[in-house]
């Protein structure tokens, strides 16, 4: 097992290991996700900050020129298609360049939709 910078065990450690100028953006993103999914718990999965309710809601990661948001379902991407178009990357990832403000209100709506999808999926798969 490596140190906190290579294999962080908490989101706090992950953010602390990022460049100082990126840390406030990551904290804003984290707070937005937390507000939209207050019952979700935080963990590190796939070496990324992750929010999980019944299943995984979203993951995020800091990269050289952007923050990536992952775990977006086709339905969520379709629901906000016009607004998300400038941010869509490969395989449904959303890429938010550091040079532009984070679309926090949009991210909040996206996460709330993911919470609803997650709850619906959980209720459909519960055993009697």
MARDREN-111852 format. One record per residue: residue in one letter; x, y, z of N, C-alpha, C in turn; residue number from 1. Coordinates in nm, 3 decimals, decimal comma. Layout:
N
+------+---------+---------+---------+---------+----------+---------+---------+---------+---------+-----+
! type !  n.east ! n.north !    n.up ! ca.east ! ca.north !   ca.up !  c.east ! c.north !    c.up ! seq !
+------+---------+---------+---------+---------+----------+---------+---------+---------+---------+-----+
!    A !       X !       Y !       Z !       X !        Y !       Z !       X !       Y !       Z ! NUM !
...
+------+---------+---------+---------+---------+----------+---------+---------+---------+---------+-----+
//
This chain:
128
+------+---------+---------+---------+---------+----------+---------+---------+---------+---------+-----+
! type !  n.east ! n.north !    n.up ! ca.east ! ca.north !   ca.up !  c.east ! c.north !    c.up ! seq !
+------+---------+---------+---------+---------+----------+---------+---------+---------+---------+-----+
!    X !   0,085 !  -0,118 !   0,000 !   0,000 !    0,000 !   0,000 !   0,089 !   0,124 !   0,000 !   1 !
!    X !   0,057 !   0,219 !  -0,084 !   0,137 !    0,341 !  -0,096 !   0,095 !   0,446 !   0,005 !   2 !
!    X !   0,155 !   0,564 !  -0,008 !   0,119 !    0,673 !   0,082 !  -0,013 !   0,736 !   0,039 !   3 !
!    X !  -0,059 !   0,835 !   0,116 !  -0,191 !    0,896 !   0,092 !  -0,199 !   0,963 !  -0,044 !   4 !
!    X !  -0,086 !   1,008 !  -0,098 !  -0,092 !    1,076 !  -0,228 !  -0,112 !   0,977 !  -0,342 !   5 !
!    X !  -0,067 !   0,854 !  -0,328 !  -0,083 !    0,758 !  -0,436 !  -0,206 !   0,670 !  -0,419 !   6 !
!    X !  -0,241 !   0,639 !  -0,294 !  -0,360 !    0,559 !  -0,269 !  -0,438 !   0,619 !  -0,153 !   7 !
!    X !  -0,506 !   0,730 !  -0,176 !  -0,577 !    0,796 !  -0,067 !  -0,687 !   0,708 !  -0,010 !   8 !
!    X !  -0,705 !   0,717 !   0,119 !  -0,808 !    0,638 !   0,184 !  -0,934 !   0,721 !   0,211 !   9 !
!    X !  -0,923 !   0,851 !   0,196 !  -1,039 !    0,938 !   0,216 !  -1,042 !   1,044 !   0,107 !  10 !
!    X !  -1,157 !   1,106 !   0,093 !  -1,167 !    1,215 !  -0,003 !  -1,084 !   1,334 !   0,045 !  11 !
!    X !  -1,078 !   1,356 !   0,175 !  -0,994 !    1,463 !   0,227 !  -0,849 !   1,444 !   0,184 !  12 !
!    X !  -0,798 !   1,322 !   0,196 !  -0,660 !    1,294 !   0,158 !  -0,640 !   1,311 !   0,007 !  13 !
!    X !  -0,739 !   1,269 !  -0,070 !  -0,731 !    1,285 !  -0,216 !  -0,718 !   1,433 !  -0,251 !  14 !
!    X !  -0,807 !   1,514 !  -0,197 !  -0,806 !    1,657 !  -0,228 !  -0,676 !   1,722 !  -0,180 !  15 !
!    X !  -0,630 !   1,684 !  -0,062 !  -0,506 !    1,741 !  -0,008 !  -0,386 !   1,706 !  -0,096 !  16 !
!    X !  -0,393 !   1,596 !  -0,168 !  -0,284 !    1,555 !  -0,257 !  -0,287 !   1,621 !  -0,393 !  17 !
!    X !  -0,388 !   1,702 !  -0,419 !  -0,400 !    1,772 !  -0,548 !  -0,334 !   1,909 !  -0,538 !  18 !
!    X !  -0,303 !   1,969 !  -0,654 !  -0,244 !    2,103 !  -0,652 !  -0,332 !   2,202 !  -0,576 !  19 !
!    X !  -0,270 !   2,294 !  -0,502 !  -0,346 !    2,389 !  -0,420 !  -0,452 !   2,468 !  -0,498 !  20 !
!    X !  -0,424 !   2,503 !  -0,622 !  -0,520 !    2,581 !  -0,699 !  -0,642 !   2,498 !  -0,741 !  21 !
!    X !  -0,632 !   2,367 !  -0,738 !  -0,742 !    2,278 !  -0,777 !  -0,827 !   2,241 !  -0,655 !  22 !
!    X !  -0,769 !   2,242 !  -0,538 !  -0,839 !    2,199 !  -0,418 !  -0,972 !   2,270 !  -0,394 !  23 !
!    X !  -0,981 !   2,404 !  -0,408 !  -1,112 !    2,469 !  -0,387 !  -1,219 !   2,421 !  -0,485 !  24 !
!    X !  -1,179 !   2,392 !  -0,608 !  -1,276 !    2,342 !  -0,707 !  -1,327 !   2,205 !  -0,666 !  25 !
!    X !  -1,237 !   2,121 !  -0,620 !  -1,277 !    1,988 !  -0,576 !  -1,368 !   1,996 !  -0,453 !  26 !
!    X !  -1,339 !   2,087 !  -0,363 !  -1,425 !    2,106 !  -0,246 !  -1,563 !   2,157 !  -0,286 !  27 !
!    X !  -1,569 !   2,247 !  -0,385 !  -1,699 !    2,295 !  -0,434 !  -1,779 !   2,180 !  -0,495 !  28 !
!    X !  -1,712 !   2,099 !  -0,575 !  -1,777 !    1,986 !  -0,638 !  -1,827 !   1,888 !  -0,532 !  29 !
!    X !  -1,743 !   1,858 !  -0,436 !  -1,780 !    1,768 !  -0,328 !  -1,902 !   1,821 !  -0,251 !  30 !
!    X !  -1,903 !   1,948 !  -0,217 !  -2,015 !    2,008 !  -0,144 !  -2,143 !   2,003 !  -0,228 !  31 !
!    X !  -2,132 !   2,024 !  -0,357 !  -2,247 !    2,019 !  -0,446 !  -2,305 !   1,878 !  -0,451 !  32 !
!    X !  -2,218 !   1,780 !  -0,462 !  -2,264 !    1,641 !  -0,465 !  -2,326 !   1,605 !  -0,330 !  33 !
!    X !  -2,261 !   1,644 !  -0,222 !  -2,312 !    1,615 !  -0,087 !  -2,452 !   1,676 !  -0,068 !  34 !
!    X !  -2,471 !   1,799 !  -0,114 !  -2,601 !    1,865 !  -0,100 !  -2,709 !   1,794 !  -0,182 !  35 !
!    X !  -2,672 !   1,743 !  -0,299 !  -2,768 !    1,675 !  -0,385 !  -2,793 !   1,530 !  -0,343 !  36 !
!    X !  -2,700 !   1,474 !  -0,268 !  -2,712 !    1,335 !  -0,224 !  -2,673 !   1,325 !  -0,076 !  37 !
!    X !  -2,752 !   1,388 !   0,012 !  -2,713 !    1,394 !   0,153 !  -2,705 !   1,259 !   0,223 !  38 !
!    X !  -2,774 !   1,159 !   0,173 !  -2,770 !    1,027 !   0,237 !  -2,659 !   0,937 !   0,183 !  39 !
!    X !  -2,591 !   0,982 !   0,080 !  -2,483 !    0,902 !   0,022 !  -2,362 !   0,903 !   0,114 !  40 !
!    X !  -2,282 !   0,799 !   0,104 !  -2,158 !    0,801 !   0,181 !  -2,039 !   0,813 !   0,086 !  41 !
!    X !  -1,934 !   0,869 !   0,140 !  -1,813 !    0,898 !   0,063 !  -1,713 !   0,784 !   0,081 !  42 !
!    X !  -1,644 !   0,753 !  -0,025 !  -1,537 !    0,656 !  -0,020 !  -1,443 !   0,680 !  -0,137 !  43 !
!    X !  -1,334 !   0,608 !  -0,138 !  -1,246 !    0,608 !  -0,253 !  -1,267 !   0,476 !  -0,325 !  44 !
!    X !  -1,297 !   0,481 !  -0,453 !  -1,314 !    0,362 !  -0,534 !  -1,249 !   0,389 !  -0,668 !  45 !
!    X !  -1,177 !   0,291 !  -0,719 !  -1,102 !    0,310 !  -0,842 !  -1,006 !   0,429 !  -0,831 !  46 !
!    X !  -0,957 !   0,453 !  -0,708 !  -0,864 !    0,562 !  -0,678 !  -0,926 !   0,701 !  -0,698 !  47 !
!    X !  -1,058 !   0,707 !  -0,694 !  -1,127 !    0,834 !  -0,714 !  -1,226 !   0,858 !  -0,599 !  48 !
!    X !  -1,248 !   0,985 !  -0,564 !  -1,356 !    1,017 !  -0,471 !  -1,489 !   0,967 !  -0,529 !  49 !
!    X !  -1,565 !   0,902 !  -0,445 !  -1,686 !    0,834 !  -0,490 !  -1,799 !   0,860 !  -0,391 !  50 !
!    X !  -1,919 !   0,872 !  -0,444 !  -2,039 !    0,881 !  -0,361 !  -2,126 !   0,761 !  -0,394 !  51 !
!    X !  -2,171 !   0,695 !  -0,288 !  -2,250 !    0,573 !  -0,303 !  -2,372 !   0,579 !  -0,214 !  52 !
!    X !  -2,484 !   0,538 !  -0,268 !  -2,607 !    0,526 !  -0,191 !  -2,636 !   0,376 !  -0,183 !  53 !
!    X !  -2,725 !   0,326 !  -0,266 !  -2,743 !    0,180 !  -0,276 !  -2,637 !   0,125 !  -0,369 !  54 !
!    X !  -2,615 !   0,196 !  -0,477 !  -2,508 !    0,166 !  -0,571 !  -2,423 !   0,291 !  -0,587 !  55 !
!    X !  -2,328 !   0,286 !  -0,677 !  -2,243 !    0,401 !  -0,701 !  -2,323 !   0,511 !  -0,771 !  56 !
!    X !  -2,311 !   0,634 !  -0,721 !  -2,378 !    0,748 !  -0,783 !  -2,284 !   0,816 !  -0,882 !  57 !
!    X !  -2,176 !   0,873 !  -0,830 !  -2,078 !    0,942 !  -0,914 !  -1,938 !   0,928 !  -0,855 !  58 !
!    X !  -1,841 !   0,941 !  -0,942 !  -1,699 !    0,945 !  -0,908 !  -1,646 !   1,077 !  -0,963 !  59 !
!    X !  -1,539 !   1,131 !  -0,906 !  -1,474 !    1,245 !  -0,970 !  -1,324 !   1,234 !  -0,953 !  60 !
!    X !  -1,251 !   1,303 !  -1,039 !  -1,105 !    1,299 !  -1,034 !  -1,048 !   1,426 !  -1,093 !  61 !
!    X !  -0,935 !   1,467 !  -1,039 !  -0,862 !    1,583 !  -1,090 !  -0,759 !   1,535 !  -1,190 !  62 !
!    X !  -0,754 !   1,599 !  -1,303 !  -0,657 !    1,569 !  -1,407 !  -0,575 !   1,694 !  -1,436 !  63 !
!    X !  -0,488 !   1,684 !  -1,531 !  -0,397 !    1,795 !  -1,560 !  -0,470 !   1,924 !  -1,599 !  64 !
!    X !  -0,575 !   1,913 !  -1,682 !  -0,643 !    2,032 !  -1,732 !  -0,792 !   2,039 !  -1,699 !  65 !
!    X !  -0,843 !   1,937 !  -1,631 !  -0,986 !    1,934 !  -1,603 !  -1,018 !   1,845 !  -1,484 !  66 !
!    X !  -1,143 !   1,856 !  -1,439 !  -1,199 !    1,763 !  -1,341 !  -1,294 !   1,673 !  -1,418 !  67 !
!    X !  -1,282 !   1,544 !  -1,398 !  -1,372 !    1,448 !  -1,461 !  -1,479 !   1,405 !  -1,363 !  68 !
!    X !  -1,602 !   1,393 !  -1,411 !  -1,714 !    1,341 !  -1,333 !  -1,762 !   1,217 !  -1,405 !  69 !
!    X !  -1,770 !   1,107 !  -1,334 !  -1,799 !    0,977 !  -1,395 !  -1,917 !   0,911 !  -1,326 !  70 !
!    X !  -1,973 !   0,808 !  -1,394 !  -2,086 !    0,736 !  -1,337 !  -2,219 !   0,789 !  -1,385 !  71 !
!    X !  -2,213 !   0,869 !  -1,488 !  -2,335 !    0,930 !  -1,541 !  -2,406 !   0,831 !  -1,632 !  72 !
!    X !  -2,530 !   0,802 !  -1,604 !  -2,605 !    0,707 !  -1,684 !  -2,651 !   0,771 !  -1,813 !  73 !
!    X !  -2,687 !   0,688 !  -1,907 !  -2,740 !    0,736 !  -2,034 !  -2,862 !   0,823 !  -2,011 !  74 !
!    X !  -2,950 !   0,781 !  -1,920 !  -3,072 !    0,859 !  -1,892 !  -3,037 !   0,996 !  -1,837 !  75 !
!    X !  -2,941 !   1,002 !  -1,747 !  -2,901 !    1,131 !  -1,689 !  -2,839 !   1,220 !  -1,796 !  76 !
!    X !  -2,754 !   1,162 !  -1,878 !  -2,691 !    1,241 !  -1,985 !  -2,796 !   1,291 !  -2,085 !  77 !
!    X !  -2,893 !   1,209 !  -2,113 !  -2,999 !    1,248 !  -2,208 !  -3,088 !   1,356 !  -2,147 !  78 !
!    X !  -3,117 !   1,347 !  -2,020 !  -3,205 !    1,444 !  -1,954 !  -3,149 !   1,586 !  -1,960 !  79 !
!    X !  -3,018 !   1,598 !  -1,959 !  -2,953 !    1,730 !  -1,959 !  -2,864 !   1,749 !  -2,081 !  80 !
!    X !  -2,900 !   1,681 !  -2,188 !  -2,818 !    1,674 !  -2,308 !  -2,770 !   1,811 !  -2,357 !  81 !
!    X !  -2,861 !   1,904 !  -2,373 !  -2,823 !    2,034 !  -2,429 !  -2,725 !   2,109 !  -2,338 !  82 !
!    X !  -2,747 !   2,101 !  -2,208 !  -2,661 !    2,171 !  -2,114 !  -2,526 !   2,103 !  -2,096 !  83 !
!    X !  -2,523 !   1,970 !  -2,113 !  -2,400 !    1,894 !  -2,091 !  -2,311 !   1,884 !  -2,213 !  84 !
!    X !  -2,364 !   1,915 !  -2,330 !  -2,288 !    1,899 !  -2,454 !  -2,146 !   1,953 !  -2,448 !  85 !
!    X !  -2,122 !   2,073 !  -2,393 !  -1,984 !    2,123 !  -2,392 !  -1,889 !   2,044 !  -2,302 !  86 !
!    X !  -1,943 !   1,958 !  -2,217 !  -1,860 !    1,888 !  -2,119 !  -1,845 !   1,738 !  -2,146 !  87 !
!    X !  -1,921 !   1,682 !  -2,240 !  -1,921 !    1,538 !  -2,260 !  -1,788 !   1,492 !  -2,319 !  88 !
!    X !  -1,730 !   1,394 !  -2,251 !  -1,605 !    1,334 !  -2,295 !  -1,631 !   1,189 !  -2,335 !  89 !
!    X !  -1,527 !   1,110 !  -2,338 !  -1,542 !    0,970 !  -2,377 !  -1,623 !   0,889 !  -2,277 !  90 !
!    X !  -1,702 !   0,796 !  -2,329 !  -1,779 !    0,701 !  -2,249 !  -1,867 !   0,766 !  -2,143 !  91 !
!    X !  -1,926 !   0,879 !  -2,174 !  -2,018 !    0,944 !  -2,082 !  -1,954 !   1,023 !  -1,970 !  92 !
!    X !  -1,822 !   1,034 !  -1,971 !  -1,755 !    1,117 !  -1,871 !  -1,786 !   1,263 !  -1,898 !  93 !
!    X !  -1,792 !   1,342 !  -1,792 !  -1,807 !    1,486 !  -1,807 !  -1,674 !   1,549 !  -1,768 !  94 !
!    X !  -1,624 !   1,637 !  -1,851 !  -1,494 !    1,699 !  -1,831 !  -1,512 !   1,849 !  -1,812 !  95 !
!    X !  -1,473 !   1,898 !  -1,695 !  -1,489 !    2,038 !  -1,660 !  -1,352 !   2,105 !  -1,658 !  96 !
!    X !  -1,322 !   2,186 !  -1,760 !  -1,191 !    2,252 !  -1,767 !  -1,171 !   2,348 !  -1,650 !  97 !
!    X !  -1,048 !   2,353 !  -1,600 !  -1,017 !    2,442 !  -1,488 !  -1,037 !   2,589 !  -1,522 !  98 !
!    X !  -1,028 !   2,622 !  -1,649 !  -1,036 !    2,763 !  -1,689 !  -1,178 !   2,817 !  -1,692 !  99 !
!    X !  -1,277 !   2,730 !  -1,671 !  -1,417 !    2,774 !  -1,671 !  -1,478 !   2,744 !  -1,534 ! 100 !
!    X !  -1,575 !   2,824 !  -1,491 !  -1,642 !    2,794 !  -1,363 !  -1,714 !   2,660 !  -1,371 ! 101 !
!    X !  -1,714 !   2,588 !  -1,261 !  -1,789 !    2,463 !  -1,256 !  -1,939 !   2,493 !  -1,266 ! 102 !
!    X !  -2,013 !   2,418 !  -1,347 !  -2,158 !    2,438 !  -1,355 !  -2,226 !   2,366 !  -1,237 ! 103 !
!    X !  -2,209 !   2,422 !  -1,118 !  -2,251 !    2,354 !  -0,996 !  -2,401 !   2,326 !  -0,990 ! 104 !
!    X !  -2,481 !   2,418 !  -1,035 !  -2,626 !    2,397 !  -1,033 !  -2,663 !   2,279 !  -1,123 ! 105 !
!    X !  -2,602 !   2,271 !  -1,240 !  -2,625 !    2,160 !  -1,333 !  -2,576 !   2,029 !  -1,273 ! 106 !
!    X !  -2,460 !   2,030 !  -1,211 !  -2,407 !    1,910 !  -1,147 !  -2,502 !   1,864 !  -1,036 ! 107 !
!    X !  -2,554 !   1,957 !  -0,959 !  -2,649 !    1,922 !  -0,855 !  -2,773 !   1,854 !  -0,911 ! 108 !
!    X !  -2,825 !   1,906 !  -1,019 !  -2,944 !    1,844 !  -1,081 !  -2,911 !   1,705 !  -1,133 ! 109 !
!    X !  -2,795 !   1,690 !  -1,192 !  -2,752 !    1,561 !  -1,244 !  -2,740 !   1,459 !  -1,130 ! 110 !
!    X !  -2,679 !   1,498 !  -1,021 !  -2,664 !    1,407 !  -0,907 !  -2,800 !   1,372 !  -0,846 ! 111 !
!    X !  -2,890 !   1,469 !  -0,835 !  -3,024 !    1,438 !  -0,783 !  -3,095 !   1,336 !  -0,871 ! 112 !
!    X !  -3,078 !   1,346 !  -1,002 !  -3,136 !    1,247 !  -1,092 !  -3,070 !   1,111 !  -1,070 ! 113 !
!    X !  -2,940 !   1,107 !  -1,049 !  -2,870 !    0,981 !  -1,021 !  -2,921 !   0,920 !  -0,890 ! 114 !
!    X !  -2,948 !   1,003 !  -0,791 !  -3,002 !    0,952 !  -0,664 !  -3,138 !   0,887 !  -0,690 ! 115 !
!    X !  -3,222 !   0,953 !  -0,766 !  -3,354 !    0,898 !  -0,796 !  -3,341 !   0,766 !  -0,874 ! 116 !
!    X !  -3,253 !   0,763 !  -0,973 !  -3,231 !    0,639 !  -1,048 !  -3,183 !   0,527 !  -0,956 ! 117 !
!    X !  -3,091 !   0,560 !  -0,867 !  -3,035 !    0,462 !  -0,775 !  -3,144 !   0,407 !  -0,682 ! 118 !
!    X !  -3,228 !   0,494 !  -0,630 !  -3,336 !    0,450 !  -0,541 !  -3,437 !   0,363 !  -0,615 ! 119 !
!    X !  -3,470 !   0,402 !  -0,737 !  -3,563 !    0,322 !  -0,815 !  -3,505 !   0,183 !  -0,843 ! 120 !
!    X !  -3,380 !   0,180 !  -0,881 !  -3,315 !    0,052 !  -0,908 !  -3,312 !  -0,035 !  -0,783 ! 121 !
!    X !  -3,281 !   0,025 !  -0,670 !  -3,275 !   -0,050 !  -0,544 !  -3,413 !  -0,106 !  -0,507 ! 122 !
!    X !  -3,518 !  -0,026 !  -0,528 !  -3,652 !   -0,074 !  -0,492 !  -3,699 !  -0,186 !  -0,586 ! 123 !
!    X !  -3,652 !  -0,184 !  -0,708 !  -3,690 !   -0,289 !  -0,804 !  -3,614 !  -0,419 !  -0,781 ! 124 !
!    X !  -3,497 !  -0,410 !  -0,718 !  -3,417 !   -0,529 !  -0,699 !  -3,425 !  -0,587 !  -0,558 ! 125 !
!    X !  -3,503 !  -0,523 !  -0,469 !  -3,519 !   -0,575 !  -0,335 !  -3,599 !  -0,704 !  -0,337 ! 126 !
!    X !  -3,556 !  -0,795 !  -0,256 !  -3,627 !   -0,923 !  -0,247 !  -3,744 !  -0,910 !  -0,149 ! 127 !
!    X !  -3,854 !  -0,977 !  -0,178 !  -3,970 !   -0,971 !  -0,087 !  -3,943 !  -1,038 !   0,045 ! 128 !
+------+---------+---------+---------+---------+----------+---------+---------+---------+---------+-----+
//
